[in-house]
Amino acid sequence: MGNAISEFVASWFVATGKQYRSTTTHRSMIRHRNRSPLWEMIRPPALSAVPTGVYGPAASAGWDRYTAGFRYVGPANHDEARRLGVI
């Protein structure tokens, strides 16, 4: 469900001439996007280092998990974007 919604919204962005990029820590989403022709991996899965001087909740907000970055390269959904008034 999450990937389907992301791809639907991403198709609107592409219809307006914008890029859609997404970073995720969810293993299933990383696997799906890595195998899908609709996504291009722009940053392979890696751990992020906690930036110097970051403390409290921000210090544990995903810094200890693998994250990967992707760019949507699928088709634009011009018809749906027009219907919704996005373009």
C-alpha positions as CSV (number, residue, x, y, z in Angstrom):
1,M,0.0,0.0,0.0
2,G,2.8,2.5,0.9
3,N,4.6,2.1,-2.4
4,A,1.4,2.3,-4.4
5,I,0.5,5.6,-2.7
6,S,4.0,6.9,-3.2
7,E,4.0,6.0,-6.9
8,F,0.5,7.6,-7.3
9,V,1.7,10.9,-5.7
10,A,5.0,10.8,-7.5
11,S,3.2,10.5,-10.9
12,W,1.5,13.9,-10.1
13,F,4.8,15.5,-9.3
14,V,6.3,14.3,-12.6
15,A,3.1,15.5,-14.4
16,T,3.9,19.0,-13.2
17,G,7.5,18.8,-14.3
18,K,9.0,18.2,-10.8
19,Q,11.1,15.4,-9.6
20,Y,10.0,13.1,-6.8
21,R,12.6,11.8,-4.4
22,S,12.1,9.7,-1.4
23,T,14.3,8.4,1.4
24,T,13.1,5.3,3.4
25,T,14.3,3.1,6.2
26,H,11.6,0.5,5.6
27,R,13.3,-2.7,4.3
28,S,10.4,-3.9,2.2
29,M,10.1,-0.5,0.6
30,I,13.8,-0.4,-0.2
31,R,13.5,-3.9,-1.7
32,H,10.4,-3.0,-3.8
33,R,11.9,0.2,-5.1
34,N,15.3,-1.4,-5.9
35,R,13.5,-4.0,-8.0
36,S,10.9,-1.7,-9.6
37,P,11.5,0.0,-13.0
38,L,9.6,3.0,-11.6
39,W,12.4,3.9,-9.2
40,E,16.1,4.7,-9.5
41,M,18.3,4.3,-6.5
42,I,20.2,7.5,-5.9
43,R,21.7,6.5,-2.6
44,P,22.3,2.9,-1.7
45,P,21.4,1.6,1.8
46,A,23.8,2.9,4.4
47,L,23.9,3.9,8.0
48,S,24.0,7.6,8.7
49,A,26.3,8.9,11.3
50,V,24.8,11.1,14.0
51,P,25.9,14.6,13.3
52,T,28.2,16.2,15.9
53,G,26.3,18.2,18.4
54,V,22.9,16.4,18.0
55,Y,21.4,15.2,21.2
56,G,18.0,14.1,22.6
57,P,15.3,12.6,20.4
58,A,17.0,13.8,17.1
59,A,20.0,11.8,17.9
60,S,18.0,8.5,17.7
61,A,15.7,9.5,14.8
62,G,16.7,6.9,12.3
63,W,20.5,7.4,12.6
64,D,20.9,3.8,13.6
65,R,18.9,2.4,10.7
66,Y,19.8,1.7,7.1
67,T,18.3,4.3,4.8
68,A,18.2,4.4,1.0
69,G,17.3,7.2,-1.4
70,F,15.3,6.9,-4.6
71,R,14.0,9.0,-7.5
72,Y,10.7,8.2,-9.2
73,V,11.4,7.6,-12.9
74,G,7.9,6.2,-13.8
75,P,5.3,7.7,-16.0
76,A,3.5,11.0,-15.3
77,N,-0.2,10.7,-14.5
78,H,-1.4,13.8,-16.4
79,D,-5.0,12.9,-16.5
80,E,-5.3,12.4,-12.8
81,A,-3.3,15.5,-12.0
82,R,-5.6,17.5,-14.3
83,R,-8.7,16.0,-12.7
84,L,-7.4,16.9,-9.2
85,G,-6.4,20.4,-10.3
86,V,-2.7,19.8,-9.6
87,I,-1.9,21.0,-13.1
